[in-house]
């Protein structure tokens, strides 16, 4: 009798779970996707899946931002630079209490940074997205810490309307990298990227960054941090770090979350889309 009772309870819990999931799925599909999109979103939310298609990222953004919070026009009217969108998402989570996993927040921030441009940008979001794909690299969460790196060229700052940051970080004088750190459990350690990163060209020459890890933004829960490191455009002998003969270079980040080194590689020259 006891075994029958336990089996009955388990069956009821399974049926309840299925009903709840189907209810969620049917309501979520009205955002912009289908049940398979919901399934991939759920797998990503709980760490079962790591890689997302652009369509999956768009679905996560639209479901969480349009269906649960805003009408589309509220976000379309917003005027923020890529650097400001991270603060907006953090405010939604910590002030407005929107329930997002850190991995979901990172996807939404990246989507906003590449599709919602400030009014000062004269380029279409399609062009900026194509440029962003050339400049952005990610390790997809090794050691439970995601690291995204954007090679922030002068063209990047101008195209995204971040002219104040172009001047602030002197992108015409230095090689600038925007580094995003996201952890899914616990808190980010106080990593200093200027002490953990080195740049290496295709001939094996290594260049150290100038002193200074300038944090642009950090969430209150220490799950997400963005900052800038810079490298001189010339080495100690006065030779350009990157010249017309350089075919590629790497940014190497060492000893973050028990990963000995992470390598981010860019092929040169950067192939900017027409219009940049």
C-alpha positions as CSV (number, residue, x, y, z in Angstrom):
1,X,0.0,0.0,0.0
2,X,2.8,2.3,0.9
3,X,4.6,1.7,-2.4
4,X,1.4,2.4,-4.3
5,X,0.9,5.7,-2.5
6,X,4.5,6.8,-3.2
7,X,4.2,5.8,-6.9
8,X,0.9,7.8,-7.1
9,X,2.6,10.9,-5.6
10,X,5.5,10.6,-8.0
11,X,3.1,10.3,-10.9
12,X,1.2,13.4,-9.8
13,X,4.4,15.4,-9.5
14,X,5.5,14.3,-13.0
15,X,2.1,15.2,-14.5
16,X,2.1,18.6,-12.7
17,X,5.6,19.3,-14.0
18,X,4.6,18.5,-17.5
19,X,1.5,20.7,-17.3
20,X,3.5,23.6,-15.9
21,X,6.2,23.3,-18.6
22,X,3.6,23.1,-21.4
23,X,1.8,26.1,-20.0
24,X,5.0,28.0,-19.9
25,X,5.9,26.8,-23.4
26,X,2.6,27.8,-24.9
27,X,2.7,31.2,-23.4
28,X,6.4,31.8,-24.2
29,X,6.0,30.8,-27.8
30,X,3.9,33.9,-28.4
31,X,7.1,36.0,-27.8
32,X,8.6,35.1,-31.2
33,X,9.6,31.4,-31.3
34,X,8.3,27.9,-31.1
35,X,8.3,25.2,-28.5
36,X,11.8,24.1,-29.6
37,X,13.0,27.7,-28.9
38,X,11.6,27.4,-25.4
39,X,13.3,24.1,-24.8
40,X,16.7,25.5,-25.9
41,X,16.1,28.5,-23.6
42,X,15.4,26.2,-20.7
43,X,18.4,24.0,-21.4
44,X,20.6,27.2,-21.6
45,X,19.1,28.7,-18.4
46,X,20.0,25.7,-16.3
47,X,23.5,25.1,-17.9
48,X,22.6,22.0,-19.9
49,X,23.3,23.8,-23.2
50,X,26.1,26.4,-23.7
51,X,26.0,27.4,-27.4
52,X,23.2,29.5,-28.8
53,X,22.2,30.5,-32.3
54,X,21.5,34.2,-33.1
55,X,17.8,33.2,-33.2
56,X,18.0,31.7,-29.7
57,X,19.6,34.8,-28.4
58,X,16.9,37.0,-29.9
59,X,14.2,34.7,-28.4
60,X,15.7,35.0,-24.9
61,X,15.9,38.8,-25.3
62,X,12.3,39.1,-26.6
63,X,10.7,36.7,-24.1
64,X,12.4,38.3,-21.1
65,X,12.2,41.9,-22.2
66,X,9.1,42.3,-24.3
67,X,6.8,39.6,-22.9
68,X,7.7,40.0,-19.2
69,X,8.5,43.7,-18.9
70,X,8.1,46.2,-21.7
71,X,6.3,46.8,-24.9
72,X,8.7,46.9,-27.8
73,X,8.5,50.7,-28.3
74,X,9.9,51.3,-24.8
75,X,13.2,49.6,-25.7
76,X,13.2,50.9,-29.3
77,X,13.0,54.5,-27.9
78,X,15.9,54.0,-25.4
79,X,19.1,55.7,-26.3
80,X,22.2,54.0,-24.8
81,X,25.7,53.2,-25.8
82,X,26.9,49.6,-25.7
83,X,28.7,50.4,-22.4
84,X,25.4,51.7,-20.8
85,X,23.2,48.7,-21.7
86,X,24.9,46.5,-19.1
87,X,24.0,49.0,-16.3
88,X,20.4,49.0,-17.6
89,X,20.1,45.2,-17.4
90,X,21.7,45.2,-14.0
91,X,19.1,47.8,-12.8
92,X,16.3,45.6,-14.1
93,X,17.6,42.7,-12.1
94,X,18.5,44.4,-8.8
95,X,16.1,47.3,-8.6
96,X,13.1,46.0,-10.6
97,X,13.7,42.4,-9.4
98,X,13.5,40.8,-12.9
99,X,14.4,37.2,-12.4
100,X,17.3,36.3,-14.8
101,X,20.1,33.8,-14.6
102,X,23.5,35.4,-15.1
103,X,23.9,33.6,-18.4
104,X,20.6,35.0,-19.6
105,X,21.6,38.5,-18.6
106,X,24.9,38.2,-20.5
107,X,23.0,37.1,-23.6
108,X,20.5,40.0,-23.3
109,X,23.3,42.6,-22.7
110,X,25.2,41.4,-25.8
111,X,22.0,41.5,-27.9
112,X,21.2,45.0,-26.8
113,X,24.8,46.1,-27.4
114,X,24.7,45.0,-31.0
115,X,21.1,45.7,-32.1
116,X,20.1,48.8,-30.1
117,X,22.4,51.6,-31.2
118,X,22.5,55.2,-29.8
119,X,21.0,57.9,-32.0
120,X,24.4,59.3,-32.7
121,X,25.3,56.2,-34.7
122,X,24.5,56.6,-38.4
123,X,24.9,52.9,-39.2
124,X,22.3,50.2,-39.4
125,X,22.2,47.5,-36.7
126,X,22.9,44.9,-39.4
127,X,26.2,46.6,-40.2
128,X,27.2,46.9,-36.6
129,X,26.4,43.3,-35.9
130,X,28.6,42.2,-38.8
131,X,31.4,44.4,-37.4
132,X,30.9,43.1,-33.9
133,X,31.3,39.5,-35.1
134,X,34.7,40.4,-36.5
135,X,35.8,42.0,-33.2
136,X,34.1,39.8,-30.5
137,X,35.6,36.6,-29.2
138,X,34.3,34.3,-26.4
139,X,35.5,31.2,-24.6
140,X,31.9,30.1,-23.8
141,X,32.4,29.6,-20.1
142,X,35.4,27.6,-19.3
143,X,35.8,27.0,-15.6
144,X,32.3,28.5,-15.0
145,X,33.6,32.0,-15.8
146,X,32.6,33.3,-19.2
147,X,35.1,35.7,-20.8
148,X,34.1,37.8,-23.8
149,X,36.6,40.1,-25.4
150,X,36.0,42.9,-27.9
151,X,38.9,44.3,-29.8
152,X,37.8,47.9,-29.5
153,X,39.2,49.7,-32.4
154,X,38.5,53.3,-33.3
155,X,36.0,52.1,-35.9
156,X,34.2,50.2,-33.2
157,X,33.8,53.2,-30.9
158,X,32.7,55.4,-33.8
159,X,30.2,52.9,-35.2
160,X,28.5,52.3,-31.9
161,X,28.3,56.0,-31.0
162,X,30.7,55.7,-28.0
163,X,32.7,58.8,-29.0
164,X,33.3,59.8,-25.4
165,X,34.9,56.4,-24.8
166,X,37.0,56.8,-27.9
167,X,38.6,59.8,-26.4
168,X,38.7,58.5,-22.9
169,X,40.6,55.3,-23.8
170,X,42.6,56.9,-26.6
171,X,41.9,54.2,-29.1
172,X,43.8,56.1,-31.7
173,X,47.0,55.8,-29.6
174,X,46.5,52.3,-28.0
175,X,45.2,48.9,-28.8
176,X,42.1,48.7,-26.6
177,X,40.3,45.6,-25.4
178,X,36.9,45.5,-23.7
179,X,36.8,42.4,-21.4
180,X,33.5,41.1,-20.0
181,X,33.6,38.6,-17.1
182,X,30.5,36.6,-16.0
183,X,30.3,33.9,-13.4
184,X,27.2,31.7,-12.9
185,X,27.8,30.6,-9.3
186,X,29.5,32.4,-6.5
187,X,31.2,35.7,-7.1
188,X,33.9,36.9,-9.4
189,X,37.3,37.2,-7.8
190,X,39.1,40.6,-8.0
191,X,41.0,39.6,-11.1
192,X,43.3,42.3,-12.5
193,X,43.3,41.8,-16.3
194,X,46.4,44.0,-16.8
195,X,48.3,41.5,-14.7
196,X,46.9,38.4,-16.3
197,X,46.8,39.3,-20.0
198,X,49.5,39.4,-22.7
199,X,49.3,40.0,-26.4
200,X,51.2,37.8,-28.9
201,X,51.6,38.4,-32.6
202,X,52.0,35.8,-35.3
203,X,55.8,35.8,-35.0
204,X,55.6,34.9,-31.3
205,X,56.5,38.4,-30.0
206,X,54.8,39.1,-26.7
207,X,53.6,42.6,-25.6
208,X,52.6,43.5,-22.1
209,X,49.6,45.8,-21.4
210,X,50.1,49.2,-19.9
211,X,49.4,49.4,-16.2
212,X,45.7,49.8,-15.4
213,X,42.6,47.6,-15.4
214,X,39.8,50.2,-15.6
215,X,36.5,48.7,-14.6
216,X,33.6,50.3,-16.5
217,X,30.8,48.5,-14.9
218,X,30.2,45.8,-12.2
219,X,26.9,44.3,-10.9
220,X,26.1,44.6,-7.2
221,X,26.2,40.8,-6.8
222,X,29.7,40.6,-8.4
223,X,28.5,38.2,-11.1
224,X,29.3,40.5,-14.0
225,X,32.2,42.9,-14.6
226,X,33.4,44.9,-17.6
227,X,36.6,46.7,-18.0
228,X,39.3,47.9,-20.3
229,X,42.9,47.0,-20.8
230,X,45.2,48.7,-23.3
231,X,48.5,47.9,-25.1
232,X,51.0,50.2,-26.7
233,X,50.8,50.4,-30.5
234,X,54.7,50.2,-30.5
235,X,57.0,47.9,-28.7
236,X,60.0,48.9,-26.6
237,X,62.2,49.2,-29.7
238,X,59.7,51.6,-31.4
239,X,58.4,49.0,-33.9
240,X,54.7,48.8,-34.5
241,X,53.0,45.9,-32.7
242,X,50.7,45.5,-35.6
243,X,51.8,46.4,-39.1
244,X,50.8,45.6,-42.7
245,X,52.6,42.2,-42.6
246,X,50.9,41.0,-39.4
247,X,48.5,38.2,-40.3
248,X,47.0,37.6,-36.8
249,X,47.5,38.2,-33.1
250,X,46.3,36.7,-29.9
251,X,45.2,37.9,-26.5
252,X,46.1,35.4,-23.8
253,X,44.5,35.6,-20.4
254,X,46.0,33.4,-17.7
255,X,44.9,31.9,-14.5
256,X,41.2,32.8,-14.3
257,X,38.9,30.2,-12.6
258,X,41.6,27.5,-12.6
259,X,42.1,27.7,-16.4
260,X,45.8,28.0,-17.1
261,X,45.3,30.2,-20.2
262,X,42.6,31.3,-22.6
263,X,43.5,32.3,-26.1
264,X,41.5,34.7,-28.2
265,X,42.7,35.1,-31.7
266,X,42.0,37.8,-34.4
267,X,42.9,37.4,-38.1
268,X,44.2,40.5,-39.8
269,X,43.3,42.7,-41.4
270,X,39.9,43.2,-39.8
271,X,37.3,42.9,-42.5
272,X,34.9,45.7,-41.7
273,X,31.5,45.6,-43.5
274,X,30.9,48.2,-46.1
275,X,29.9,51.5,-44.5
276,X,32.2,51.4,-41.5
